[in-house]
Structures are given as C-alpha cells and as structure tokens.
Amino acid sequence: MAKPITVPAIKVNQWLTDWDKVKFDSKNRNKPQPYFYVFSIKASILKRLSKVYPRRADQKRHVEIGIQRKHDPERSEQIRNFVFGGFPWSDLSEQKQKSDEFSDLKMPGWLPTAIIANILAPNSQRGTQQIEKNHLIQVKESDMVTQLILPAEVNDKDWDPIVPPLEIIDGQHRLWAFSKDEHLKGDFEFPVVAFYDLDISWQGYLF
C-alpha cells in the first residue's frame, strides 16, 4: 500500500465570544468549528481530493447538495492559458502564442488567491452516499503542529471515490484549469483555506 501523503497546515482560530449568542439550527445550520486550516498543496492532488457539486435547477430541493455555479470550461481554459503565459500572452490567438514573435510577452501566471474548501468529517453523507472511512483526510494535531494525512490511494489513477474527502466552496474554475493526472514541469501549488465539517448551508453562506 502506498504511503499516505502528509500536508503541514496552520490552524487559524477565528471566533468571537459574541458569536456564541447566534441561534444555530442543528438541522440546517450547525454550529461551525471555531477555526480553519491554511495550507498549500499541488494542483493535481487537490483536484483528485475534491469534488464540485454544481447547483442543478432540475433537482428536487431535498437532494440538492451543491452551492457552486455551473462549471464553465471556457473560463477554466482562460485561467489555464493565464497560468502558462501570464497576461497579455494569454489573450493572444493560439497561432500567435505558438509564434516566437510574441514570446517576450510571456509572464508568470500566478494564482495567489486561496481556494476555499471543506474537509469532510467521518460519517458525512452527501445525497444518499456516505464517505468511506479510508477516503477521509485525517487531521492530526500535536504540540501546536497540524498535519493533514491524505488518503493513501490519492495518487492511484483508478482512485475515484463517490464521496471525495474535500469539497470546493470557491475556486472551482481555477482548480478545473488542471487535469488530475497532469504532470507539470516544475511546481504549482494552490494556497487553500479549509474549514472542517461545514454543512451545505454554511458553504452557501461563504460562497
């Protein structure tokens, strides 16, 4: 069995005592954890770990579990072009991009804005499906150090969990600019802000 990947994270506590007075609803909006995590992770691994649940107007309300807009492949392709060549190179035609005449327009295409995500807790259910125990991201904390232990099979090309351990709240088009099996020359990581065990209503609130 493959050795699990461990990702170091910073735990950020962000909770005011006044917020304890908020009336939380255990059925629709549980009281959230008073912290979130900040970490960086390779784009391809983040793609494998996550799933975007788009809003579907044709779904019945009781099975609607998504908060994201419909994925726009053209927007993701624009982001992809920007990543590989920056601006204004990314706005050139394909023919001009291939021409050495415009190579001096290439710049780094940084995406420094954090992707917002949710780490699923044990027994989390989406629709009629429940996340499997061996698909969870384990959170280990000791001596003020936080480690996220990823599922051992995350790099297996055949790994395709029905309920992935990470949900994307904001940043789907940046993430979908990359293939989960893509091998990039060099390093490209995403900064991530990840909440833990947020229900869908809170995800919609953040989005």
C-alpha positions as a printed Julia matrix, in Angstrom:
207×3 Matrix{Float64}:
   0.0    0.0     0.0
   1.22   3.47   -0.86
   2.48   5.66    1.96
  -0.01   8.43    2.85
   0.92  11.98    1.89
   1.18  14.36    4.84
   0.49  18.07    4.36
   1.53  20.58    7.06
  -1.14  23.11    7.93
  -1.61  26.19   10.07
  -4.63  26.17   12.35
  -6.28  29.59   12.45
  -8.64  30.27   15.33
 -11.27  32.81   14.38
 -14.23  33.02   16.73
 -15.65  35.91   18.74
 -17.48  35.25   22.01
 -20.41  37.31   20.72
 -20.94  34.66   18.06
 -21.91  32.2    20.79
 -25.17  34.14   21.06
 -26.13  33.22   17.49
 -29.08  30.84   17.27
 -27.69  27.84   15.46
 -30.02  25.3    13.88
 -28.91  21.69   14.34
 -30.97  20.6    11.32
 -29.98  23.21    8.75
 -27.01  25.17   10.08
 -24.94  23.51   12.78
 -22.59  25.49   14.97
 -19.3   25.51   13.0
 -15.85  24.8    14.34
 -14.11  27.95   15.68
 -11.13  27.54   13.35
 -10.0   26.73    9.83
  -6.75  25.48    8.27
  -4.36  27.14    5.83
  -2.02  25.05    3.69
  -0.56  24.64    0.21
  -0.99  21.59   -1.98
  -0.16  20.51   -5.54
  -2.88  21.37   -8.04
  -3.17  17.8    -9.32
  -3.56  16.32   -5.82
  -6.16  18.92   -4.85
  -8.1   18.01   -8.0
  -8.05  14.34   -7.02
  -9.18  15.01   -3.46
 -12.08  17.23   -4.3
 -15.42  17.39   -5.94
 -17.51  20.33   -7.03
 -21.23  19.98   -6.5
 -22.88  22.34   -9.02
 -26.35  23.73   -8.41
 -28.92  21.97  -10.55
 -32.21  23.72  -11.22
 -33.79  20.44  -12.27
 -33.06  18.66   -8.99
 -35.53  18.4    -6.16
 -34.66  20.59   -3.21
 -34.17  17.73   -0.75
 -31.4   16.19   -2.86
 -29.75  19.45   -3.87
 -26.34  19.42   -2.18
 -24.39  21.95   -4.19
 -23.6   25.62   -3.88
 -21.36  26.2    -6.89
 -22.33  27.74  -10.18
 -22.3   25.54  -13.25
 -18.76  24.87  -14.41
 -17.75  26.98  -17.42
 -15.0   25.1   -19.34
 -14.14  28.23  -21.34
 -13.39  30.15  -18.16
 -11.15  27.36  -16.88
  -9.31  27.32  -20.21
  -8.74  31.08  -19.93
  -7.26  30.57  -16.48
  -5.09  27.76  -17.79
  -3.7   30.0   -20.55
  -3.01  32.69  -18.0
  -1.11  30.25  -15.74
   1.21  29.12  -18.53
   1.89  32.54  -20.02
   0.52  35.34  -17.89
  -1.01  38.47  -19.34
  -1.15  39.69  -22.12
   0.18  36.47  -23.7
  -2.86  34.52  -22.5
  -5.18  36.75  -24.58
  -3.35  36.11  -27.85
  -4.69  33.75  -30.5
  -3.37  30.18  -30.48
  -1.34  30.92  -33.62
   0.32  33.94  -32.02
   1.02  32.01  -28.81
   2.97  29.47  -30.85
   4.96  32.19  -32.57
   8.37  33.2   -31.2
   7.49  36.74  -32.21
   5.37  37.14  -29.1
   7.42  35.07  -26.65
   8.63  38.23  -24.92
   5.06  38.81  -23.7
   5.12  35.71  -21.53
   4.94  36.26  -17.79
   4.4   34.05  -14.73
   0.69  33.33  -14.28
   0.42  33.36  -10.52
  -2.85  32.48   -8.8
  -2.16  33.63   -5.23
  -5.77  33.8    -4.06
  -6.72  30.92   -1.76
  -9.18  28.24   -2.77
 -11.86  27.8    -0.11
 -12.69  24.21    0.77
 -14.4   21.96    3.28
 -12.88  18.82    4.79
 -15.49  16.13    5.35
 -15.78  14.56    8.79
 -16.35  10.82    9.41
 -19.85   9.61    8.51
 -20.52  12.66    6.32
 -23.29  11.99    3.84
 -23.91  13.64    0.5
 -27.18  12.72   -1.15
 -27.69   9.05   -0.35
 -23.97   8.26   -0.19
 -21.7    8.28    2.85
 -17.96   8.89    2.71
 -15.88   5.77    3.23
 -13.54   5.67    6.21
 -10.42   5.05    4.13
 -11.22   8.06    1.93
 -11.1   10.57    4.77
  -8.48  13.26    5.29
  -7.19  12.74    8.82
  -6.36  15.8    10.89
  -3.6   15.24   13.43
  -2.66  17.91   15.96
   0.22  17.7    18.42
   2.43  20.32   20.1
   0.84  23.17   18.13
   1.6   21.38   14.84
  -1.18  20.33   12.48
  -0.79  17.61    9.88
  -3.32  16.63    7.25
  -2.92  12.97    6.33
  -4.32  12.32    2.86
  -5.87   9.0     1.75
  -3.16   6.53    0.78
  -4.73   5.91   -2.64
  -4.9    9.57   -3.69
  -2.18   9.1    -6.35
  -3.73   5.92   -7.73
  -5.04   6.72  -11.21
  -8.04   4.47  -10.6
  -8.99   6.14   -7.3
 -12.41   7.71   -7.8
 -14.39   7.94   -4.54
 -18.14   8.51   -4.81
 -17.89  10.98   -1.95
 -14.44  12.65   -2.07
 -12.97  13.96    1.2
 -12.8   17.6     0.12
 -15.48  19.94   -1.21
 -14.64  23.1    -3.13
 -16.58  26.09   -1.86
 -14.87  28.73   -4.01
 -12.25  28.33   -6.72
 -13.66  25.61   -8.93
 -12.62  27.28  -12.19
  -9.04  27.68  -11.0
  -8.97  24.03   -9.98
 -10.55  22.74  -13.19
  -7.88  24.52  -15.21
  -5.75  21.47  -14.39
  -6.22  17.78  -15.03
  -5.97  15.47  -12.03
  -3.45  13.39  -14.0
  -1.42  16.29  -15.34
   2.34  16.31  -14.84
   3.54  19.91  -14.73
   7.14  20.9   -15.36
   8.07  22.49  -12.06
   5.89  23.15   -9.04
   2.43  24.64   -8.99
   0.64  24.61   -5.69
  -2.58  26.22   -4.58
  -3.0   28.05   -1.29
  -6.05  26.6     0.45
  -8.24  27.74    3.31
 -10.09  24.68    4.54
 -12.93  24.53    7.03
 -13.8   21.3     8.78
 -17.22  19.63    8.68
 -19.21  22.58    7.34
 -22.75  21.77    6.34
 -24.01  22.88    2.95
 -25.85  25.93    4.26
 -22.61  27.35    5.7
 -20.84  26.64    2.42
 -23.5   28.61    0.6
 -23.08  31.43    3.12
 -19.32  31.58    2.46
 -19.76  31.36   -1.29
